[in-house]
């Protein structure tokens, strides 16, 4: 079975990057690809619970993120340094995610056939 690590680096709103990364992960999973996700940089903001998108003109991605386990998208990692830089902790996240340090990203990438960064 092929495997894919999706690395999400972009903020959840202001562009379509966040939603496209999630859509790619879900589509790949539907085609029997083992998919995992890593949220880093501003991508960790995608995971913050209770986001109010009323004034952004964008749909809230929290519900879509909560469906990732239903599509066997796992594991989900979040960069601990990126969380700390944004004064966030795992308690602020809408979904369960494993912590990953920046120094471990290369080893993590080596475990997958393909790595896609958005």
MMTF fields as JSON, N, C-alpha, C and O atoms, coordinates in Angstrom:
{
  "mmtfVersion": "1.0.0",
  "mmtfProducer": "UNKNOWN",
  "numBonds": 471,
  "numAtoms": 472,
  "numGroups": 118,
  "numChains": 1,
  "numModels": 1,
  "chainsPerModel": [1],
  "groupsPerChain": [118],
  "chainIdList": ["A"],
  "bondAtomList": [4, 2, 8, 6, 12, 10, 16, 14, 20, 18, 24, 22, 28, 26, 32, 30, 36, 34, 40, 38, 44, 42, 48, 46, 52, 50, 56, 54, 60, 58, 64, 62, 68, 66, 72, 70, 76, 74, 80, 78, 84, 82, 88, 86, 92, 90, 96, 94, 100, 98, 104, 102, 108, 106, 112, 110, 116, 114, 120, 118, 124, 122, 128, 126, 132, 130, 136, 134, 140, 138, 144, 142, 148, 146, 152, 150, 156, 154, 160, 158, 164, 162, 168, 166, 172, 170, 176, 174, 180, 178, 184, 182, 188, 186, 192, 190, 196, 194, 200, 198, 204, 202, 208, 206, 212, 210, 216, 214, 220, 218, 224, 222, 228, 226, 232, 230, 236, 234, 240, 238, 244, 242, 248, 246, 252, 250, 256, 254, 260, 258, 264, 262, 268, 266, 272, 270, 276, 274, 280, 278, 284, 282, 288, 286, 292, 290, 296, 294, 300, 298, 304, 302, 308, 306, 312, 310, 316, 314, 320, 318, 324, 322, 328, 326, 332, 330, 336, 334, 340, 338, 344, 342, 348, 346, 352, 350, 356, 354, 360, 358, 364, 362, 368, 366, 372, 370, 376, 374, 380, 378, 384, 382, 388, 386, 392, 390, 396, 394, 400, 398, 404, 402, 408, 406, 412, 410, 416, 414, 420, 418, 424, 422, 428, 426, 432, 430, 436, 434, 440, 438, 444, 442, 448, 446, 452, 450, 456, 454, 460, 458, 464, 462, 468, 466],
  "bondOrderList": [1, 1, 1, 1, 1, 1, 1, 1, 1, 1, 1, 1, 1, 1, 1, 1, 1, 1, 1, 1, 1, 1, 1, 1, 1, 1, 1, 1, 1, 1, 1, 1, 1, 1, 1, 1, 1, 1, 1, 1, 1, 1, 1, 1, 1, 1, 1, 1, 1, 1, 1, 1, 1, 1, 1, 1, 1, 1, 1, 1, 1, 1, 1, 1, 1, 1, 1, 1, 1, 1, 1, 1, 1, 1, 1, 1, 1, 1, 1, 1, 1, 1, 1, 1, 1, 1, 1, 1, 1, 1, 1, 1, 1, 1, 1, 1, 1, 1, 1, 1, 1, 1, 1, 1, 1, 1, 1, 1, 1, 1, 1, 1, 1, 1, 1, 1, 1],
  "groupList": [{"groupName": "UNK", "atomNameList": ["N", "CA", "C", "O"], "elementList": ["N", "C", "C", "O"], "formalChargeList": [0, 0, 0, 0], "bondAtomList": [1, 0, 2, 1, 3, 2], "bondOrderList": [1, 1, 2], "singleLetterCode": "X", "chemCompType": "L-PEPTIDE LINKING"}],
  "groupTypeList": [0, 0, 0, 0, 0, 0, 0, 0, 0, 0, 0, 0, 0, 0, 0, 0, 0, 0, 0, 0, 0, 0, 0, 0, 0, 0, 0, 0, 0, 0, 0, 0, 0, 0, 0, 0, 0, 0, 0, 0, 0, 0, 0, 0, 0, 0, 0, 0, 0, 0, 0, 0, 0, 0, 0, 0, 0, 0, 0, 0, 0, 0, 0, 0, 0, 0, 0, 0, 0, 0, 0, 0, 0, 0, 0, 0, 0, 0, 0, 0, 0, 0, 0, 0, 0, 0, 0, 0, 0, 0, 0, 0, 0, 0, 0, 0, 0, 0, 0, 0, 0, 0, 0, 0, 0, 0, 0, 0, 0, 0, 0, 0, 0, 0, 0, 0, 0, 0],
  "groupIdList": [1, 2, 3, 4, 5, 6, 7, 8, 9, 10, 11, 12, 13, 14, 15, 16, 17, 18, 19, 20, 21, 22, 23, 24, 25, 26, 27, 28, 29, 30, 31, 32, 33, 34, 35, 36, 37, 38, 39, 40, 41, 42, 43, 44, 45, 46, 47, 48, 49, 50, 51, 52, 53, 54, 55, 56, 57, 58, 59, 60, 61, 62, 63, 64, 65, 66, 67, 68, 69, 70, 71, 72, 73, 74, 75, 76, 77, 78, 79, 80, 81, 82, 83, 84, 85, 86, 87, 88, 89, 90, 91, 92, 93, 94, 95, 96, 97, 98, 99, 100, 101, 102, 103, 104, 105, 106, 107, 108, 109, 110, 111, 112, 113, 114, 115, 116, 117, 118],
  "secStructList": [7, 7, 3, 3, 3, 3, 3, 3, 7, 1, 7, 1, 1, 1, 1, 1, 2, 2, 2, 2, 2, 2, 2, 2, 2, 2, 2, 2, 2, 2, 6, 6, 7, 3, 3, 3, 3, 3, 3, 7, 4, 4, 4, 4, 4, 4, 4, 5, 1, 1, 7, 7, 7, 6, 6, 6, 6, 1, 7, 7, 7, 2, 2, 2, 2, 2, 6, 4, 4, 4, 4, 6, 7, 7, 7, 3, 3, 3, 3, 2, 2, 2, 2, 2, 2, 6, 6, 7, 7, 4, 4, 4, 5, 1, 1, 7, 7, 3, 3, 3, 7, 4, 4, 4, 2, 2, 2, 2, 2, 2, 6, 1, 1, 3, 3, 3, 3, 7],
  "xCoordList": [0.849, 0.0, 0.895, 1.843, 0.582, 1.327, 1.041, 0.01, 1.964, 1.774, 2.104, 2.949, 1.422, 1.559, 1.58, 0.739, 2.55, 2.57, 2.232, 2.957, 1.131, 0.696, 1.184, 0.809, 2.014, 2.516, 1.776, 1.847, 1.066, 0.252, 0.968, 1.183, 1.341, 2.093, 1.322, 1.781, 0.186, -0.534, -1.651, -2.245, -1.927, -3.032, -4.35, -4.451, -5.347, -6.587, -7.425, -8.235, -7.246, -8.109, -7.263, -6.111, -7.829, -7.121, -6.655, -6.296, -6.658, -6.33, -7.009, -7.626, -6.886, -7.512, -6.553, -6.93, -5.334, -4.326, -4.748, -4.586, -5.28, -5.65, -6.721, -6.597, -7.741, -8.837, -8.355, -8.771, -7.489, -6.973, -6.133, -6.21, -5.336, -4.524, -5.412, -5.138, -6.468, -7.404, -8.108, -8.26, -8.537, -9.203, -8.287, -8.729, -7.008, -6.048, -5.887, -5.859, -5.783, -5.633, -6.841, -6.686, -8.035, -9.25, -9.354, -9.736, -9.019, -9.084, -8.068, -8.39, -6.861, -5.831, -6.256, -6.068, -6.823, -7.286, -8.381, -8.442, -9.231, -10.302, -9.749, -10.433, -8.507, -7.869, -6.836, -5.826, -7.101, -6.27, -4.814, -3.905, -4.608, -3.292, -3.288, -4.221, -2.247, -2.095, -1.673, -0.59, -2.532, -2.291, -2.097, -2.852, -1.073, -0.828, -0.68, -0.385, -0.887, -0.776, 0.112, 0.103, 0.875, 1.702, 1.354, 1.434, 0.966, 0.648, 1.811, 2.202, 2.359, 3.509, 3.389, 2.502, 4.28, 4.246, 2.84, 2.228, 2.317, 0.958, -0.118, -1.289, 0.267, -0.673, -1.261, -2.353, -0.553, -1.106, -2.381, -3.213, -2.535, -3.736, -4.984, -6.099, -4.804, -5.949, -6.627, -7.824, -5.874, -6.369, -7.009, -7.565, -6.939, -7.475, -8.992, -9.687, -9.495, -10.934, -11.701, -11.163, -12.975, -13.877, -13.616, -13.839, -13.151, -12.859, -14.15, -15.092, -14.175, -15.327, -14.963, -14.121, -15.605, -15.28, -16.325, -16.343, -17.179, -18.285, -17.794, -18.395, -16.724, -16.255, -15.186, -14.667, -14.855, -13.817, -14.374, -13.654, -15.655, -16.239, -15.831, -16.066, -15.223, -14.776, -15.571, -16.101, -15.639, -16.277, -15.297, -14.096, -15.807, -14.997, -14.54, -15.348, -13.255, -12.724, -12.716, -12.311, -13.154, -13.129, -13.917, -13.452, -15.086, -15.905, -15.218, -15.276, -14.577, -13.881, -12.694, -12.438, -11.979, -10.851, -11.302, -10.608, -12.445, -12.94, -13.31, -13.437, -13.484, -13.822, -12.587, -12.731, -11.397, -10.19, -10.099, -9.775, -10.372, -10.308, -11.305, -11.035, -12.427, -13.407, -12.862, -13.29, -11.911, -11.288, -9.924, -9.139, -9.658, -8.389, -7.17, -6.089, -7.339, -6.201, -5.601, -6.126, -4.487, -3.84, -2.441, -2.222, -1.535, -1.651, -1.66, -1.344, -2.029, -1.995, -1.001, -1.144, 0.001, 1.023, 0.899, 0.381, 1.379, 1.466, 2.85, 3.325, 3.483, 4.817, 4.737, 4.077, 5.414, 5.336, 5.95, 5.456, 7.011, 7.626, 6.704, 6.619, 6.018, 5.081, 3.923, 3.462, 3.451, 2.398, 2.893, 2.216, 4.075, 4.622, 4.843, 4.585, 5.317, 5.545, 4.251, 4.274, 3.141, 1.829, 1.034, -0.175, 1.75, 1.146, -0.047, -1.069, 0.096, -0.95, -0.439, 0.767, -1.378, -1.048, -2.029, -2.945, -1.837, -2.74, -4.163, -5.112, -4.329, -5.669, -6.452, -7.68, -5.757, -6.396, -6.843, -7.452, -6.547, -6.796, -8.152, -8.642, -8.743, -10.076, -10.039, -11.06, -8.881, -8.739, -7.504, -6.605, -7.475, -6.305, -5.15, -5.306, -3.994, -2.805, -1.601, -1.509, -0.697, 0.544, 1.552, 1.627, 2.327, 3.353, 4.559, 4.935, 5.15, 6.337, 7.276, 6.839, 8.541, 9.509, 10.099, 10.146, 10.547, 11.097, 12.259, 12.421, 13.062, 14.222, 13.829, 14.651, 12.574, 12.108, 11.416, 11.04, 11.245, 10.477, 11.164, 10.486, 12.467, 13.17, 12.959, 12.691, 13.076, 12.863, 11.415, 11.14, 10.51, 9.091, 8.835, 8.139, 9.396, 9.222, 9.775, 9.215, 10.859, 11.491, 10.613, 10.862, 9.601, 8.717, 7.634, 6.908, 7.513, 6.422, 6.968, 8.065, 6.172, 6.549, 6.559, 7.431, 5.594, 5.446, 5.212, 4.568, 5.749, 5.53, 5.081, 5.736, 3.968, 3.418, 3.28, 2.63, 3.898, 3.852, 2.99, 3.212, 2.006, 1.141, 1.091, 0.422],
  "yCoordList": [-1.18, 0.0, 1.243, 1.341, 2.169, 3.422, 4.262, 4.101, 5.154, 6.011, 7.461, 7.745, 8.354, 9.795, 10.524, 10.286, 11.413, 12.34, 13.719, 14.265, 14.269, 15.607, 16.58, 16.465, 17.535, 18.549, 19.849, 20.415, 20.31, 21.529, 22.677, 22.637, 23.701, 24.837, 26.154, 27.154, 26.171, 27.429, 27.663, 26.719, 28.929, 29.323, 28.821, 28.609, 28.635, 28.028, 28.909, 28.393, 30.2, 31.091, 32.119, 32.36, 32.714, 33.694, 33.125, 33.873, 31.818, 31.135, 29.767, 29.39, 29.047, 27.726, 26.607, 25.436, 26.937, 25.914, 24.913, 23.706, 25.396, 24.499, 23.51, 22.308, 24.002, 23.137, 22.158, 21.0, 22.609, 21.731, 20.604, 19.47, 20.894, 19.859, 18.789, 17.596, 19.209, 18.257, 17.449, 16.235, 18.101, 17.399, 16.36, 15.263, 16.709, 15.763, 14.553, 13.413, 14.809, 13.71, 12.782, 11.561, 13.352, 12.54, 11.759, 10.589, 12.393, 11.722, 10.587, 9.498, 10.83, 9.786, 8.596, 7.443, 8.884, 7.815, 6.974, 5.76, 7.611, 6.893, 5.934, 4.996, 6.172, 5.306, 4.389, 4.047, 3.995, 3.037, 3.465, 2.636, 4.749, 5.264, 5.5, 6.091, 5.041, 5.285, 6.748, 7.138, 7.553, 8.993, 9.407, 9.006, 10.214, 10.844, 12.343, 12.766, 13.137, 14.589, 15.166, 14.711, 16.178, 16.931, 18.4, 18.952, 19.029, 20.453, 21.201, 20.908, 22.164, 22.918, 24.364, 24.701, 25.204, 26.631, 27.174, 26.829, 28.015, 28.543, 27.482, 27.72, 26.321, 25.223, 24.741, 24.174, 24.958, 24.547, 25.323, 24.856, 26.493, 27.302, 26.637, 26.952, 25.723, 24.988, 24.147, 23.872, 23.739, 22.811, 23.487, 22.806, 24.805, 25.515, 25.355, 25.596, 24.939, 24.699, 26.004, 27.007, 25.956, 27.085, 28.288, 29.421, 28.069, 29.19, 29.823, 29.129, 31.138, 31.893, 32.466, 33.357, 31.946, 32.369, 33.31, 33.544, 33.839, 34.679, 35.831, 36.121, 36.481, 37.677, 37.382, 38.304, 36.114, 35.787, 35.467, 35.53, 35.123, 34.699, 33.28, 32.834, 32.567, 31.194, 30.227, 30.593, 28.996, 27.955, 27.472, 27.376, 27.173, 26.653, 25.237, 24.408, 24.962, 23.64, 22.66, 21.508, 23.104, 22.252, 20.956, 19.892, 21.022, 19.827, 18.847, 17.634, 19.367, 18.493, 17.821, 16.636, 18.575, 17.992, 16.874, 15.868, 17.045, 16.015, 14.728, 13.678, 14.791, 13.593, 12.802, 11.701, 13.326, 12.625, 11.183, 10.287, 10.927, 9.533, 8.601, 7.41, 9.127, 8.303, 7.794, 6.754, 8.538, 8.177, 7.518, 7.389, 7.108, 6.459, 7.335, 6.822, 8.638, 9.545, 9.622, 10.291, 8.92, 8.854, 8.272, 7.489, 8.627, 9.551, 11.007, 11.33, 11.851, 13.298, 13.865, 13.692, 14.542, 15.154, 16.666, 17.247, 17.289, 18.743, 19.091, 18.478, 20.069, 20.489, 21.243, 22.277, 20.715, 21.306, 22.7, 23.559, 22.939, 24.271, 25.296, 26.436, 24.898, 25.817, 26.169, 27.31, 25.186, 25.469, 26.482, 27.467, 26.229, 27.098, 28.523, 29.49, 28.654, 29.984, 30.779, 32.009, 30.087, 30.745, 30.713, 30.943, 30.421, 30.366, 29.415, 29.722, 28.262, 27.239, 25.967, 25.744, 25.138, 23.811, 22.82, 23.208, 21.551, 20.542, 20.725, 20.252, 21.395, 21.678, 22.64, 22.691, 23.397, 24.367, 23.751, 24.432, 22.481, 21.848, 21.165, 20.632, 21.193, 20.608, 19.098, 18.429, 18.558, 17.111, 16.627, 17.407, 15.336, 14.754, 14.692, 14.261, 15.132, 15.103, 14.749, 15.145, 14.007, 13.658, 14.78, 15.377, 15.057, 16.095, 15.557, 14.393, 16.42, 16.1, 17.291, 18.433, 17.044, 18.127, 18.338, 17.415, 19.562, 19.902, 18.991, 18.645, 18.601, 17.749, 16.352, 15.637, 15.963, 14.628, 14.576, 13.498, 15.727, 15.779, 15.004, 14.324, 15.087, 14.348, 12.85, 12.168, 12.335, 10.904, 10.524, 9.444, 11.401, 11.163, 11.073, 10.171, 12.004, 12.013, 10.744, 10.245, 10.225, 9.035, 7.791, 6.797, 7.824, 6.68, 6.566, 5.572, 7.562, 7.599, 7.564, 8.049, 6.976, 6.907, 8.292, 8.611, 9.097, 10.446, 11.447, 11.137, 12.641, 13.74, 14.941, 15.344, 15.498, 16.665, 17.794, 17.644, 18.922, 20.087, 21.163, 21.584, 21.601, 22.687, 23.723, 24.747],
  "zCoordList": [0.0, 0.0, 0.0, 0.779, -0.869, -0.942, 0.298, 0.95, 0.607, 1.777, 1.436, 0.587, 2.113, 1.872, 3.202, 4.069, 3.353, 4.478, 3.931, 3.099, 4.402, 4.0, 5.06, 6.227, 4.669, 5.596, 5.334, 4.243, 6.353, 6.244, 6.936, 8.147, 6.171, 6.702, 6.655, 7.209, 6.018, 5.777, 6.777, 7.298, 7.039, 7.919, 7.326, 6.118, 8.173, 7.695, 6.769, 5.999, 6.831, 6.049, 5.312, 5.674, 4.291, 3.479, 2.154, 1.245, 2.04, 0.784, 0.819, 1.815, -0.266, -0.337, 0.058, 0.011, 0.443, 0.716, 1.792, 1.609, 2.897, 4.001, 3.559, 3.793, 2.941, 2.499, 1.429, 1.421, 0.533, -0.515, 0.072, -0.402, 1.092, 1.73, 2.34, 2.205, 3.006, 3.614, 2.533, 2.673, 1.461, 0.356, -0.286, -0.63, -0.447, -1.03, -0.117, -0.581, 1.178, 2.14, 2.095, 2.09, 2.061, 2.018, 0.712, 0.717, -0.395, -1.696, -1.773, -2.249, -1.315, -1.343, -0.491, -0.879, 0.657, 1.541, 0.88, 1.08, 0.105, -0.59, -1.646, -2.055, -2.084, -3.069, -2.429, -3.045, -1.181, -0.456, -0.288, -0.326, -0.105, 0.241, 1.751, 2.293, 2.419, 3.848, 4.009, 3.572, 4.636, 4.733, 6.182, 7.068, 6.404, 7.701, 7.445, 6.327, 8.492, 8.327, 9.423, 10.566, 9.037, 9.969, 9.81, 8.713, 10.911, 10.913, 11.551, 12.681, 10.823, 11.298, 10.829, 10.044, 11.31, 10.987, 11.242, 12.253, 10.35, 10.537, 10.333, 10.629, 9.834, 9.672, 10.987, 11.002, 12.1, 13.396, 13.715, 14.492, 13.127, 13.362, 12.789, 13.204, 11.843, 11.289, 12.36, 12.272, 13.365, 14.372, 15.587, 16.449, 15.662, 16.828, 16.87, 15.882, 18.048, 18.186, 18.371, 18.838, 17.991, 18.2, 17.319, 17.745, 16.105, 15.215, 14.713, 14.33, 14.723, 14.235, 12.865, 12.757, 11.832, 10.462, 9.866, 8.657, 10.71, 10.237, 9.367, 8.333, 9.769, 9.056, 8.006, 7.377, 7.814, 6.843, 5.467, 4.47, 5.409, 4.142, 3.777, 2.654, 4.719, 4.481, 5.347, 6.395, 4.887, 5.69, 6.746, 6.493, 7.917, 9.008, 8.659, 8.242, 8.826, 8.456, 9.635, 9.478, 10.793, 11.985, 11.789, 12.198, 11.178, 10.966, 10.016, 10.22, 8.993, 8.042, 8.729, 8.518, 9.543, 10.268, 11.2, 11.35, 11.814, 12.734, 12.004, 12.635, 10.693, 9.921, 9.479, 8.945, 9.685, 9.235, 9.752, 8.972, 11.035, 11.5, 10.793, 10.642, 10.369, 9.656, 8.328, 7.827, 7.762, 6.488, 6.687, 5.747, 7.918, 8.271, 7.991, 7.699, 8.077, 7.981, 9.381, 10.271, 9.546, 10.85, 10.656, 9.731, 11.478, 12.591, 12.129, 10.984, 13.057, 12.839, 13.841, 15.052, 13.312, 14.146, 14.12, 13.166, 15.173, 15.232, 15.771, 16.727, 15.158, 15.553, 16.881, 16.979, 17.895, 19.236, 19.291, 20.021, 18.539, 18.528, 17.873, 18.33, 16.81, 16.141, 17.07, 17.087, 17.845, 18.829, 19.858, 20.149, 20.4, 21.44, 20.923, 21.64, 19.687, 19.107, 18.979, 18.941, 18.915, 18.773, 20.087, 20.106, 21.185, 22.522, 22.579, 23.193, 21.935, 21.915, 22.565, 22.673, 22.993, 23.509, 22.902, 22.177, 23.198, 22.65, 23.181, 22.556, 24.31, 24.843, 23.952, 24.027, 23.114, 22.223, 20.897, 20.071, 20.692, 19.393, 19.34, 20.336, 18.157, 17.96, 17.756, 17.914, 17.41, 17.221, 17.969, 18.281, 18.25, 18.9, 17.913, 16.771, 18.376, 17.534, 18.398, 19.56, 17.816, 18.49, 18.285, 17.211, 19.33, 19.216, 18.468, 18.609, 17.678, 16.903, 16.995, 16.859, 17.222, 17.261, 15.874, 15.061, 15.612, 14.299, 13.926, 12.756, 14.897, 14.607, 14.129, 13.557, 14.362, 13.985, 12.623, 12.163, 11.979, 10.726, 9.604, 8.835, 9.492, 8.427, 8.565, 7.577, 9.777, 10.01, 9.725, 9.202, 10.064, 9.807, 8.302, 7.835, 7.562, 6.097, 5.459, 4.483, 6.0, 5.439, 5.567, 4.885, 6.417, 6.612, 5.536, 5.504, 4.658, 3.683, 2.262, 1.985, 1.363, -0.049, -0.684, -1.493, -0.315, -0.874, 0.261, 1.263, 0.077, 1.025, 0.216, -0.745, 0.617, -0.074, 0.937, 1.972, 0.624, 1.516, 0.897, -0.238, 1.657, 1.191, 2.293, 2.147]
}
